[in-house]
């Protein structure tokens, strides 16, 4: 069948690979002028690695697994343990390690698995119309040139340009559309006009990759500050670089100019565990990516509508507090590939996809919201949280995480 995937991020490319390998004719639309991934590193929880195994990328991803420092979990800003987990036991139970990789490397790995010409850059999708047999997808070029038809791909119907911006547009005809255009998905809004959509979490996050260097050994676990509710985490990549992230409340004023912003962060985190100021001192200001974390106000009522499926952040945007954003997109891609492998009834297959995925992603959205609230506690509530966490036995935390990280591709 002819499939159009809207969005060439990690989730969109993973879905395109899964569907291409199932024998479908796939076209990927990317609004950017070029195929690229922004950001720093990405932590792949064991379930994400298992999903990438099913998509055929397990070996190169697992080769980048670094030995995890002992004592991972949650710590106070000085590095003292609050709640530790047995990461070796989680690895054994989940059947995969936690792997931290460069987002750009992973994006290129996925893109390289697709034939040349599959991805159309500089193209937006503005609307979908499902007549019950085929889907008409309205597209528009963001480069001022006419959308080109790929030989063997979905039929393209060009129209006179009526767009006030002067950008030419065309309609693509497809049997299936996969909406993977990110948390701010416009197509999601069109499909669910009554849904409240996206909201900011009220928390900003900075992320960066730091070159390998002396004195940059990561501290195990995420550091919490009960004074302010801020957090800092860092993880080692296989090539010796370190991925770090820091969070703060949106109410705190932070300079937008990169050098001034990093100088402020260096001053602010000066009294944290020694690893933190060392990493910030070694960071290039231009390498720091900053954005407010976002989430859907409420879960969507469905992850599929007729011949349209939603995937990744477009389907279930959540804050990164569980490390599940990318992992759930990869699980979505596996499930979508499975239900469509031999499907002759697309709406029925997508109803199966919705039934498989929505209970899990809805639960994780709720858990991510709860975790975000817990980790941001400060003042007396933050001190109480720390005391409670210290009282939790490791034997309780480890099995709970192992269940969250479980993923069986055959059941997806």
MARRO-932174 format. One record per residue (C-alpha): x, y, z; residue number from 1; residue in three letters. Coordinates in pm, 1 decimal, m for minus. Layout:
// MARRO-932174
        x        y        z   i  aa
        X        Y        Z NUM ALA
...
// end
This chain:
// MARRO-932174
        x        y        z   i  aa
      0.0      0.0      0.0   1 UNK
     99.6    366.1    m36.5   2 UNK
    196.2    518.0    299.0   3 UNK
    279.5    878.8    379.9   4 UNK
    464.1    951.5    705.1   5 UNK
    442.3   1314.9    814.3   6 UNK
    755.4   1409.0   1005.9   7 UNK
   1113.1   1285.3    972.4   8 UNK
   1215.6   1287.6   1336.5   9 UNK
   1328.1    973.8   1515.3  10 UNK
    975.4    833.6   1544.8  11 UNK
    874.8    914.5   1187.9  12 UNK
   1186.4    756.0   1042.6  13 UNK
   1146.3    447.5   1263.1  14 UNK
    788.0    405.6   1139.6  15 UNK
    899.4    455.2    780.1  16 UNK
   1163.5    183.6    818.4  17 UNK
    916.3    m58.8    975.7  18 UNK
    659.7     m4.4    699.7  19 UNK
    915.6     m9.3    419.3  20 UNK
   1050.6   m341.7    542.6  21 UNK
    693.2   m474.3    550.0  22 UNK
    674.1   m415.8    174.1  23 UNK
    479.3    m89.7    166.3  24 UNK
    563.8    207.1    m57.2  25 UNK
    660.3    483.4    184.8  26 UNK
    701.0    858.3    144.0  27 UNK
    821.1   1073.7    434.1  28 UNK
    737.7   1445.3    440.7  29 UNK
    968.7   1674.8    636.5  30 UNK
    896.5   2046.3    673.5  31 UNK
   1263.5   2130.9    729.1  32 UNK
   1481.3   2223.7    434.1  33 UNK
   1714.5   1938.3    513.5  34 UNK
   1703.2   1608.4    699.2  35 UNK
   1857.9   1664.8   1038.0  36 UNK
   1798.8   1612.0   1409.5  37 UNK
   1855.2   1881.3   1668.2  38 UNK
   1937.6   1825.5   2030.9  39 UNK
   2213.0   1657.4   2224.1  40 UNK
   2198.5   1302.6   2356.6  41 UNK
   1912.3   1065.0   2415.3  42 UNK
   1882.4    800.6   2683.1  43 UNK
   1729.3    479.9   2551.4  44 UNK
   1565.7    281.7   2827.6  45 UNK
   1574.7    m99.7   2793.3  46 UNK
   1230.5   m107.5   2628.5  47 UNK
   1350.2    142.1   2367.7  48 UNK
   1650.7    m76.6   2293.7  49 UNK
   1424.1   m380.7   2262.9  50 UNK
   1205.9   m189.5   2017.5  51 UNK
   1513.0    m94.2   1814.7  52 UNK
   1612.7   m461.4   1819.8  53 UNK
   1281.4   m541.4   1650.6  54 UNK
   1339.4   m267.7   1393.0  55 UNK
   1681.3   m407.1   1304.5  56 UNK
   1899.2   m147.6   1479.4  57 UNK
   1973.6   m334.6   1799.9  58 UNK
   2333.4   m430.2   1724.8  59 UNK
   2472.0    m82.1   1645.1  60 UNK
   2277.8     67.0   1936.5  61 UNK
   2390.2   m198.1   2185.1  62 UNK
   2750.5   m150.1   2074.5  63 UNK
   2723.6    199.8   2222.5  64 UNK
   2618.8     80.3   2566.4  65 UNK
   2856.8    212.2   2832.5  66 UNK
   2902.1     45.1   3169.9  67 UNK
   2661.5    213.3   3408.5  68 UNK
   2804.3    356.2   3728.9  69 UNK
   2698.7    174.9   4043.9  70 UNK
   2427.5    345.1   4245.1  71 UNK
   2204.9    491.8   3975.8  72 UNK
   1874.3    640.9   4075.6  73 UNK
   1807.3    966.1   4262.7  74 UNK
   2053.2   1166.8   4472.4  75 UNK
   2059.5   1502.8   4643.3  76 UNK
   2257.3   1790.2   4491.7  77 UNK
   2571.0   1683.4   4680.4  78 UNK
   2552.0   1332.6   4535.7  79 UNK
   2423.5   1156.0   4845.9  80 UNK
   2187.0    866.3   4762.8  81 UNK
   1813.2    916.0   4795.4  82 UNK
   1679.6    616.5   4603.1  83 UNK
   1913.8    372.2   4431.5  84 UNK
   1830.4     91.8   4189.8  85 UNK
   2013.1   m224.0   4087.5  86 UNK
   2077.1   m145.5   3722.0  87 UNK
   2232.9   m483.6   3651.9  88 UNK
   1914.7   m650.6   3776.3  89 UNK
   1701.6   m423.2   3556.7  90 UNK
   1918.1   m512.0   3257.1  91 UNK
   1873.5   m881.0   3328.8  92 UNK
   1495.9   m854.7   3378.8  93 UNK
   1428.4   m624.4   3084.4  94 UNK
   1661.1   m803.8   2844.3  95 UNK
   1846.8   m490.7   2737.0  96 UNK
   2075.2   m222.1   2877.6  97 UNK
   2015.4    148.4   2915.6  98 UNK
   2205.4    310.6   2629.9  99 UNK
   2290.4    677.9   2582.2 100 UNK
   2362.6    788.9   2225.4 101 UNK
   2407.8   1103.9   2022.1 102 UNK
   2066.1   1198.5   1878.3 103 UNK
   2223.2   1298.5   1546.4 104 UNK
   2397.1    962.4   1513.5 105 UNK
   2073.5    774.7   1582.4 106 UNK
   1880.6    991.1   1336.5 107 UNK
   2136.1    921.2   1062.8 108 UNK
   2126.8    549.8   1140.0 109 UNK
   1750.3    540.4   1086.0 110 UNK
   1761.4    758.4    774.3 111 UNK
   2030.2    543.1    615.0 112 UNK
   1796.5    242.8    625.6 113 UNK
   1556.2    410.2    380.5 114 UNK
   1606.0    413.3      2.0 115 UNK
   1710.2    736.1   m164.6 116 UNK
   1417.1    960.8   m251.5 117 UNK
   1182.8    838.0     20.1 118 UNK
   1215.9   1158.3    224.8 119 UNK
   1082.3   1482.5     78.2 120 UNK
   1224.1   1780.2    265.2 121 UNK
   1079.9   2129.9    259.6 122 UNK
    725.1   1995.3    256.6 123 UNK
    444.6   2048.4    505.3 124 UNK
    119.0   1858.6    539.5 125 UNK
   m171.5   2091.3    608.3 126 UNK
   m481.1   1870.3    611.4 127 UNK
   m604.3   1515.1    561.9 128 UNK
   m931.7   1398.6    409.6 129 UNK
  m1030.6   1033.3    440.0 130 UNK
  m1307.5    927.7    200.6 131 UNK
  m1314.5    575.1    341.1 132 UNK
  m1107.7    427.5     58.7 133 UNK
   m807.7    657.8     21.5 134 UNK
   m667.3    962.3    195.7 135 UNK
   m611.5   1296.7     30.2 136 UNK
   m326.3   1477.7    204.1 137 UNK
   m285.4   1848.6    129.6 138 UNK
     84.2   1937.0    115.7 139 UNK
    273.8   2257.9     61.1 140 UNK
    632.4   2334.8    m26.4 141 UNK
    818.7   2553.2    221.8 142 UNK
   1094.1   2621.8    m31.0 143 UNK
    888.6   2799.3   m294.8 144 UNK
    921.0   2516.4   m546.6 145 UNK
    663.3   2263.2   m653.7 146 UNK
    636.0   1942.0   m454.2 147 UNK
    802.2   1670.6   m662.3 148 UNK
    643.0   1332.2   m719.0 149 UNK
    859.3   1034.1   m635.5 150 UNK
    838.0    760.4   m895.5 151 UNK
    638.7    470.7   m752.3 152 UNK
    510.0    674.8   m459.4 153 UNK
    165.8    810.0   m378.9 154 UNK
    m10.9    981.2   m667.1 155 UNK
     41.5   1357.4   m666.7 156 UNK
   m218.7   1603.2   m795.2 157 UNK
    m87.0   1958.1   m847.2 158 UNK
   m315.1   2259.2   m814.7 159 UNK
   m299.9   2627.3   m889.9 160 UNK
   m129.5   2813.3   m608.8 161 UNK
   m388.3   2988.2   m392.5 162 UNK
   m170.2   3010.1    m82.6 163 UNK
   m120.6   3377.0     22.7 164 UNK
    245.8   3302.9     96.8 165 UNK
    300.4   3207.6   m266.3 166 UNK
    408.3   2853.7   m177.3 167 UNK
    283.4   2595.2   m428.8 168 UNK
     85.0   2303.6   m296.7 169 UNK
    m29.4   1960.8   m406.5 170 UNK
   m250.2   1675.3   m289.4 171 UNK
   m101.8   1334.0   m219.4 172 UNK
   m323.5   1026.5   m236.7 173 UNK
   m237.2    743.6      1.3 174 UNK
   m383.0    433.9    163.9 175 UNK
   m248.2    530.2    505.6 176 UNK
   m106.6    840.3    672.6 177 UNK
    116.4    825.8    980.8 178 UNK
    117.5   1151.4   1178.1 179 UNK
    460.6   1184.8   1339.4 180 UNK
    507.9   1561.7   1323.5 181 UNK
    600.0   1610.5   1686.1 182 UNK
    448.3   1747.4   2003.0 183 UNK
    312.5   2056.8   1829.2 184 UNK
    142.9   1850.0   1559.1 185 UNK
    m92.9   2054.2   1341.3 186 UNK
   m251.8   1741.7   1198.9 187 UNK
   m336.9   1619.9   1550.1 188 UNK
   m522.3   1945.4   1606.2 189 UNK
   m713.0   1896.7   1279.8 190 UNK
   m804.7   1538.4   1368.5 191 UNK
   m911.7   1621.4   1726.5 192 UNK
  m1040.1   1980.5   1717.5 193 UNK
  m1204.9   1946.7   2058.1 194 UNK
   m892.5   1824.8   2236.2 195 UNK
   m718.4   2082.4   2461.6 196 UNK
   m384.8   2003.7   2297.6 197 UNK
    m41.5   2088.0   2428.2 198 UNK
     69.6   2269.1   2742.6 199 UNK
    402.2   2380.4   2878.5 200 UNK
    516.4   2200.7   3191.9 201 UNK
    633.7   2520.6   3357.6 202 UNK
    988.3   2383.2   3354.7 203 UNK
   1277.8   2453.3   3120.9 204 UNK
   1549.9   2203.7   3036.5 205 UNK
   1900.6   2260.9   2904.5 206 UNK
   2088.0   1977.2   2732.0 207 UNK
   2438.2   1947.0   2593.2 208 UNK
   2713.1   1705.3   2494.8 209 UNK
   3059.2   1765.3   2642.4 210 UNK
   3380.0   1629.2   2486.0 211 UNK
   3576.1   1367.6   2674.7 212 UNK
   3820.1   1512.7   2921.2 213 UNK
   3987.4   1464.3   3258.1 214 UNK
   3775.3   1511.7   3566.8 215 UNK
   3446.2   1457.1   3382.0 216 UNK
   3345.4   1121.7   3527.3 217 UNK
   2962.3   1129.8   3550.0 218 UNK
   2796.5   1099.3   3887.3 219 UNK
   2549.2    812.8   3908.9 220 UNK
   2183.9    910.2   3904.3 221 UNK
   1983.3   1229.7   3882.1 222 UNK
   2061.0   1504.2   4134.6 223 UNK
   1769.9   1682.8   4304.9 224 UNK
   1781.0   2011.8   4493.5 225 UNK
   1511.8   2040.8   4759.2 226 UNK
   1588.5   2411.9   4791.9 227 UNK
   1467.8   2503.4   4443.2 228 UNK
   1319.8   2192.0   4282.2 229 UNK
   1591.6   2195.8   4016.1 230 UNK
   1764.3   1886.1   3878.4 231 UNK
   2081.4   1783.0   3702.9 232 UNK
   2170.1   1456.1   3534.9 233 UNK
   2460.5   1328.5   3328.6 234 UNK
   2537.4   1009.5   3138.8 235 UNK
   2846.4    880.3   2961.9 236 UNK
   2847.2    797.4   2590.7 237 UNK
   3057.0    514.8   2449.0 238 UNK
   3293.8    759.6   2276.3 239 UNK
   3381.9    927.1   2605.7 240 UNK
   3159.0   1230.9   2570.7 241 UNK
   2910.5   1315.6   2844.8 242 UNK
   2546.8   1407.6   2795.7 243 UNK
   2410.3   1637.3   3064.6 244 UNK
   2077.5   1805.2   3131.2 245 UNK
   1958.4   2062.3   3382.1 246 UNK
   1609.8   2187.0   3468.5 247 UNK
   1463.6   2494.4   3631.9 248 UNK
   1124.0   2655.4   3684.2 249 UNK
    997.5   2872.1   3399.3 250 UNK
    945.2   3152.4   3651.4 251 UNK
   1322.1   3195.4   3688.6 252 UNK
   1472.1   3449.1   3449.8 253 UNK
   1754.2   3301.8   3242.1 254 UNK
   1947.7   3498.4   2976.3 255 UNK
   1876.4   3398.0   2617.4 256 UNK
   2226.5   3485.9   2497.8 257 UNK
   2425.9   3155.7   2506.5 258 UNK
   2740.3   3279.2   2686.0 259 UNK
   2548.3   3474.4   2949.9 260 UNK
   2308.9   3183.0   2999.3 261 UNK
   2586.8   2931.7   3055.5 262 UNK
   2768.6   3171.8   3288.4 263 UNK
   2451.5   3197.1   3494.8 264 UNK
   2416.2   2818.1   3506.9 265 UNK
   2780.0   2781.8   3612.8 266 UNK
   2725.7   3024.1   3900.1 267 UNK
   2396.0   2865.8   3997.1 268 UNK
   2531.8   2510.0   4015.1 269 UNK
   2867.4   2598.7   4172.5 270 UNK
   2782.7   2434.2   4507.8 271 UNK
   2649.8   2107.1   4359.5 272 UNK
   2840.9   1778.7   4332.5 273 UNK
   3189.2   1855.4   4184.8 274 UNK
   3098.1   1678.8   3860.6 275 UNK
   2832.2   1941.3   3783.5 276 UNK
   3052.0   2255.2   3777.3 277 UNK
   3323.2   2055.2   3597.7 278 UNK
   3083.2   1959.3   3318.4 279 UNK
   2946.9   2311.6   3287.3 280 UNK
   3300.3   2452.9   3274.9 281 UNK
   3382.2   2218.6   2983.9 282 UNK
   3064.6   2299.7   2788.7 283 UNK
   3062.0   2509.8   2472.3 284 UNK
   2784.5   2772.0   2510.2 285 UNK
   2675.5   2711.5   2150.0 286 UNK
   2621.6   2341.1   2224.8 287 UNK
   2350.2   2401.0   2485.4 288 UNK
   1991.6   2341.2   2370.6 289 UNK
   1721.4   2500.4   2587.1 290 UNK
   1343.6   2460.0   2567.1 291 UNK
   1042.3   2435.8   2792.7 292 UNK
    930.1   2075.4   2828.3 293 UNK
    576.1   2012.4   2705.8 294 UNK
    300.5   1753.4   2732.5 295 UNK
    m55.9   1690.6   2621.9 296 UNK
   m310.9   1831.4   2865.5 297 UNK
   m499.0   1500.7   2853.2 298 UNK
   m438.9   1178.2   2659.0 299 UNK
   m596.9   1155.7   2315.8 300 UNK
   m923.0    958.9   2290.4 301 UNK
   m768.5    747.2   2012.2 302 UNK
   m431.3    698.4   1842.0 303 UNK
   m593.3    623.0   1506.1 304 UNK
   m878.6    773.0   1306.1 305 UNK
   m987.2    575.4   1001.4 306 UNK
   m676.8    545.6    783.8 307 UNK
   m468.6    786.6    991.1 308 UNK
   m241.3    674.5   1275.5 309 UNK
    m63.3    899.8   1525.3 310 UNK
    282.2    813.4   1657.0 311 UNK
    538.4    943.5   1904.1 312 UNK
    502.5   1292.5   2050.6 313 UNK
    218.4   1371.4   1809.7 314 UNK
     24.0   1091.2   1978.0 315 UNK
    128.9   1111.2   2342.2 316 UNK
    366.4   1398.9   2420.8 317 UNK
    491.2   1372.5   2778.6 318 UNK
    764.5   1533.3   2982.8 319 UNK
   1098.6   1347.1   2978.1 320 UNK
   1087.9   1252.7   3345.5 321 UNK
   1058.1    879.8   3270.0 322 UNK
   1292.9    884.0   2970.6 323 UNK
   1012.8    740.1   2757.7 324 UNK
    947.6    994.3   2480.9 325 UNK
   1166.7    838.3   2213.2 326 UNK
   1124.2    488.3   2350.7 327 UNK
    747.2    503.5   2310.7 328 UNK
    785.6    629.8   1953.7 329 UNK
    998.2    324.2   1874.7 330 UNK
    743.8     95.1   2040.1 331 UNK
    473.8    264.9   1828.5 332 UNK
    675.4    199.2   1512.9 333 UNK
    713.5   m170.3   1595.1 334 UNK
    341.0   m208.0   1668.8 335 UNK
    242.4    m21.3   1353.2 336 UNK
    470.3   m236.9   1140.0 337 UNK
    327.8   m551.9   1297.0 338 UNK
    m41.9   m470.4   1252.5 339 UNK
      9.4   m357.3    892.7 340 UNK
    243.7   m636.7    783.7 341 UNK
    m31.2   m839.2    616.0 342 UNK
   m329.7   m610.0    657.0 343 UNK
   m596.0   m581.9    386.8 344 UNK
   m828.1   m371.6    603.7 345 UNK
   m637.7    m59.6    711.5 346 UNK
   m896.8     87.8    952.9 347 UNK
   m928.5   m247.4   1130.3 348 UNK
   m550.3   m279.6   1154.8 349 UNK
   m521.8     71.3   1298.0 350 UNK
   m796.4     m3.5   1549.3 351 UNK
   m575.4   m290.1   1663.2 352 UNK
   m278.6    m51.1   1684.6 353 UNK
   m484.8    182.6   1902.8 354 UNK
   m592.5   m104.6   2129.8 355 UNK
   m232.3   m220.3   2168.6 356 UNK
    m68.9    114.9   2229.2 357 UNK
   m312.6    354.2   2396.8 358 UNK
   m341.5    182.2   2737.9 359 UNK
     36.4    181.2   2779.6 360 UNK
    100.1    534.5   2654.7 361 UNK
   m190.4    674.8   2856.9 362 UNK
    m51.8    517.0   3173.7 363 UNK
    297.2    651.8   3101.8 364 UNK
    162.7   1002.6   3038.3 365 UNK
     m1.6    992.4   3380.0 366 UNK
    312.6    854.4   3545.9 367 UNK
    534.9   1115.3   3377.5 368 UNK
    310.5   1392.5   3509.3 369 UNK
    325.4   1245.5   3860.6 370 UNK
    703.2   1201.9   3843.1 371 UNK
    751.0   1558.5   3721.9 372 UNK
    547.4   1684.3   4016.0 373 UNK
    746.9   1470.5   4260.9 374 UNK
   1090.2   1565.7   4130.9 375 UNK
   1012.7   1939.1   4132.7 376 UNK
    909.0   1954.3   4498.5 377 UNK
   1103.3   2207.3   4702.4 378 UNK
   1104.6   2364.4   5046.5 379 UNK
    947.3   2154.5   5324.4 380 UNK
    775.2   1929.5   5067.7 381 UNK
   1109.2   1867.7   4897.0 382 UNK
   1280.1   1779.1   5223.7 383 UNK
    995.3   1541.3   5308.3 384 UNK
   1025.8   1379.6   4965.6 385 UNK
   1396.7   1320.4   5022.0 386 UNK
   1329.4   1156.7   5357.4 387 UNK
   1064.3    928.0   5208.1 388 UNK
   1287.4    829.7   4915.5 389 UNK
   1571.5    736.9   5150.6 390 UNK
   1334.5    498.5   5329.2 391 UNK
   1234.5    308.1   5013.2 392 UNK
   1418.3    m26.4   4989.5 393 UNK
   1610.1    m89.4   4669.2 394 UNK
   1427.7   m419.0   4644.7 395 UNK
   1099.9   m232.6   4581.0 396 UNK
   1224.4     23.7   4328.7 397 UNK
   1411.1   m216.8   4102.2 398 UNK
   1119.2   m449.2   4011.4 399 UNK
    890.8   m150.5   3949.6 400 UNK
   1133.2     m2.3   3696.9 401 UNK
   1189.5   m340.9   3536.8 402 UNK
    814.1   m368.2   3473.1 403 UNK
    805.4    m22.8   3318.4 404 UNK
   1096.6   m113.2   3090.9 405 UNK
    943.4   m442.3   2972.1 406 UNK
    866.7   m467.4   2600.3 407 UNK
    777.4   m769.7   2389.9 408 UNK
    781.1   m692.0   2017.7 409 UNK
    587.2  m1008.8   1939.1 410 UNK
    294.9   m887.9   2151.4 411 UNK
    291.6   m539.8   1998.5 412 UNK
// end
